[in-house]
Amino acid sequence: MYSYTEFDQQLVNERVAQFRDQTERYLAGKLTEDEYRPLRLQNGLYVQRYAPMLRIAVPYGLLNSKQLRKIAEISLNYDRGYAHVSTRQNFQLNWPALEQVPDILQELASVQMHAIQTSGNCIRNTTTDQYAGVIAGEITDPRPTCELIRQWSTFHPEFAFLPRKFKIAVSAFSETDRAATSFHDIGVYIVKNAAGEIGYKIKVGGGLGRTPVIGSFIRDFLPREDLIAYLEAVLRVYNLHGRRDNKYKARIKILVKALTPQVFAEKVEAEFVQIRDQLRIEANVLAGLDQQFTPFDYQDFEDEDFEPLFSQYPKFKQWFNVNTHQHKVKGYRVVVINLKRAGIAPGDITTEEMNFIADLADQYTFGELRTTHEQNIVLADVPQKDIFKLWQTLDNANLARAHIGFLTDIICCPGGDFCSLANAKSIPISEAITRRFNDLDTIYNLGKLDLNISGCMNACGHHHVGHIGILGVDKKGEEFYQIMLGGNADHDASLGDILGPSFAAELVPDVVEELLNTYLDLREEGERFIDTYRRVGIKPFKERAYA
């Protein structure tokens, strides 16, 4: 796992002191709102509908039990006893008092955490596969690459005030993309060339929001030591040519489309040639990053035979098959802790649950945890001999619903319940769908299916890439919901198609049910929802939904 150097810690401590002074001056009336806004944004602080929202950085979704306990402590002492896991693998606090935010940042700094660059027009938190380093089939562990990007991008003086926010994702798994890499400003794909050398394939110009775009490949192979120089070249071209006169046209995706990917790539290559030598990463630096993520001291365990327990405990069998994954080390299992439960907003986790999960990480793993793009939490290194006991413990805590990857494992933004930008509430729609499809046999029959909900066009719930996407819209002061079909965030990325006119909130569960019934009537053997939709198109779904 990454670890701060003495220099890192000093830098973060100084930033806390700096922001404390800025906040005190703002509260005293010595800084205007316009002067304070870029300062608070650079420290992860938003002004939302009812209270400030503080976004805490979790680099590539990786944290340890001590850090999770600190977030739990902060949520209890400075908030309302819970935190929220975001789709970019960060934590968010929805109710901090503005004057106490510097105290929160000081608390975070004590466990090597911060909120720097989690908002504002800068390079945001780099994300990756939540199973990085432990799942079979990876080309290589992507975490050293993420750490390299983190060290390069944090406090980068040239890119602190970009035309617009900037997001990078890293994918190292050839079969599945769990990081939605195609929908980032830069997508970094770890690949091997014909000689077997590790390098990168680069995609640029992806994004969701008001203008959703699938990124375009501009480099087929980049040597590992040249990654930072190439990323720097991309950012310099964007910083120079990106629009600053209109925030809705300021993202790199607009620039790439305007120039064409080919011309954009040419400009990047020209810049890259100029800076390549001075920014080449030395082999010993790369080796040092790899050493930070060397495998734990795994024990020589045998794989367990769970059939006797499966026969006795059917719920355990469901959970094992759905919420756990094969580890690349024999005798271990990757476990996903479900944060999608009826009566609780997707991704929300209480102080008690955070402390509870931190204890589980210490008891059953090596004290590390992962947050996921889907707003859940992962224990990555659980010995198989402890799996049944862990399931019993999670089940007793209402954290073992076996639906990861299915309909009710809903990605959902905070929506109008919290966000000042939202046109409509997201959480009640998620709740209504969850309660409508409460039966696990029903959702298993539907197969793997992504349902994503956003409260506005900013798409924090990634509705464009849900197999079923739901977008809250304002219709003459009333909350309505537009439905999209056919989105996909995997390697075969696609954007959803708008079904038709929007629906009132109370109709959304009925419409979703009719769409699913249409799928069941039309699907062929082995087809997922997305497969059937791609085969038959939108017409039959539209006819049934509006009949």
Buried (B, 14 or more C-beta within 10 A) or exposed (E): BBEBEEEBBEBBBEBBEEBBEBBEBBEEEEBEEEEBBBBBBBBBBBBBBEBBBBBBBBBBBBBBBBBBBBBBBBBBEBBBEBBBBBBBBBBBBBBBEBEBBBBBBBBBBBBBBBBBBBBBBBBBBBBBBBBBBBBEEBBBBBBBBBBBBBBBBBBBEEBBEBBBBBBBBBBBBBEEBBBBBBBBBBBBBBBEEEEEEBBBBBBBBBBBBEEBBBBBBBBEEBBBBBBBBBBBBBBBBBBEBBBEEEEEBBBBBBBBBEBEBEEBBBBBBEBBEEBBEEBBBEEEBBEEBBEEBEEBEBEEBEEBEBEEBBEEBEBBBBBBEBBBBBBBBEBBBBBBBBBBBEEBBBBBBBBEBBBBBBBBBBBBBBBBBBBBBBBBBBBBBBBBBBBBEBBBBBBEBEBBBBBBBBBBBBBBBBBBBBBEBBBBBBBBBBBBBBEBBEEBEBBBEBBBBBBBBBBBBBBBBBBBBBBBBBBBBBBEEEBBBBBBBBBBBBBEBBBBBBBEEBBEBEBBBEBBEBBBEBBEEBBEEEBBBBBBBBEBEBEBBBEBBEE
